[in-house]
Amino acid sequence: MIMKKIWALALVFCTFGYVSGQDKKKHYLGAYYSYGACIYNYTTSSLFPSNQYKGKNYYGFGLDYKYQGKENYELCLGLGMTSNNIDVIHRKYFEPESGPYDDIFFIVSLPVLLRFHFLKYLFAGGGPCLNHHSVGSQWGLGIVVIAGAEYMFKSGLTVSLSPKWQWNWIDVFKDKRSFDNNNFGEFMEKMSQLGFSIGVGYKFGK
């Protein structure tokens, strides 16, 4: 009985020492890939012609830097790009509706997030992001909400899987320019992205 208690106590100390050693790794550098649904619907009010747009899906990739501060909080800075596929349906006056075709809308994001770790492997967080768009009003704002699971190996190699939601206010800095080459951009207002991200990186330092 005494030996069992000694082994149990030793296991507790070893586990605590291992977790404490992992917590000392304060810095993280990594990359991620994301895929999901692009949620956007809009119909113009003009008569000649009236255009309808509908989001389909998106994929993206990016780079992350995280710094773990006190307790279980992390400050996360990133640089990411998403390619959003959109169906564009053109309706012409006195003519039948043509079929949909794909158009692509790019968003480059600079997020600043705060993450909280709990139950050893889980995390949740969110924060604002500054966006730059391929068409329309060139600058916009967004909000990112993320949650998921993360596992760090003894070497510091870290993998994560997380649902991610990003809401983009595209025309917040809209100007009065015309967009002759790609005029659907002037009607873009708000777009949501709902999907999953797979991340791989490395934790290091104290």
Secondary structure, 3 states (H helix, E strand, C coil): CHHHHHHHHHHHHHHHHHHHHHHCCCEEEEEEEEEEEEECEEECCCCCCEEEEEEEEEEEEEEEEEEECCCCEEEEEEEEEEEEEEEEEEECCCCCCCCCEEEEEEEEEEEEEEEEEECCCEEEEEEEEEEEECCCCCEEEEEEEEEEEEEECCCCEEEEEEEEEEEEECCCCCCCCCCCCCHHHHHCCEEEEEEEEEEEEEEECC
